[in-house]
Amino acid sequence: MNFSFYLGGYGRDNSYCLILNNGTLTISEYQGIPIPGHDKVLAVDDIIDWQLLLEFLKACNWKRRYDSNILDGTQWELTVSGKGISVRSYGSNAYPENFDMFLMLLNKVTGVVGVRISI
């Protein structure tokens, strides 16, 4: 399974980068540029909330791109592929209708290591 998620942009307090590698989710929360050695690591294969997040994403029918007329602000990108799931979506100050639900489910996973992601 492949999973990567980025949320950040110009004028934001925090940016986030999450990458799954061999069942381990590496979570970077930073201001400006990532600082090596400050990542949080979480084994997700046996976490029920991770499975619920994946089931939610399987049911999503997100467009490839979401844009607004605002140039600065928040950008995000989600790429997920694996058994029965394929999502590749990007946005700039615009989001799918159920993006809040995605963040809620993701925060149940990342909250285990004290990270809360918000727009």
N, C-alpha and C positions, 0 to 999 in steps of 0.2 A: 504494500500500500504506500502511496505517496500522498503527503499532506504538507502544504505550505500556505501560510497566511501572513500577510503584511498589512499593517494599518499605521499610517503616519502622515506626515506632510508638513508644509510650511505653516509656521505659527502655532504648532501644537506643543503642549507641554511634554507629552510622551509619545513615543513610537513603539510598535511591537512587531516582532518577527518570530514566527513559530514554524519550526521545521521538524517533521517526523523522520526518523532514521532508525530502522530495525526495531520498531516498537517503542522507541524513546522519543518523547517530544521535548525539543530544546526551545526554551522560551526566552527571548531577549526583550527586555523593557529598557528603553534608553531615551535620553534627550540628545538631540543633535546627531551624533554618530554612535554606533554600538561600541561598547567597551569590552574587550575580551576578558573572560574570567568572571563576568557578572551574570552569566546565563543561569537560568533555573532549568533543571532536567527532571523529567517525570516519565516513568514507565506507564504506558496507557493501555496496553493490551487487555489487562484484567479490570479496568475501571468501567463500571456500568455506565457512567455519564459519558464516557468516550463513545461507547457503543450507541447510546441514544443520539449523540451528535451525528454520528455516521448515518444512522437510520433517517434522521431529519434531512441530511444532505442528499441522500438517495432520492428522496421525494421532491427535492427542489428542482425547479425548472428555470434557473436563472439565465438571464441573457448574458452574452459574452461581455458586454460593456454597459456601464451606467455613467452618464455624464450630466453635468449642469453647466451653466454659463459662468460660474464662478471659477476663477483661475487658481487662486490660492486656497489653502484649506486642507482637507483630509482626502488622501488617496488610500485605496485598499486593493488587495489582490488575493484571491483564493484559488488554489489549484489542488484538487483532490482527485486521485484515480486509484482504482482498486477493484476488487470483485463487486460487480453490480453498481459501481459508482463512478461518475465522471463529471466533475465540475471544474470549469475554468472561467473565472469571472473577475472583472476589474471595475473599479468605480472611482470617480473624482467628484466628491461632494454630492454624490447620488448613490442610492442603495436599492436593492431589491425590497419588495414589500415586507418580506419576513426577515430582514437582516437583524432586527432587534431580537428575534427568537434565536437566530444563529448565535449572536453574542451572548445571550443568556445561557444557552447550552454550553458554549465554549468556556464561559466564565465558571461554570460548575466544575469543569476539568481543571482550568488553570488556578482556580481558587485554592486548590489543594496545596499549592506552593506560594500562595499569597499574592497572585497576580490577578488584577481585575482590569479587563480591557473595555474601554468605552470610546464612543465616537467623539 
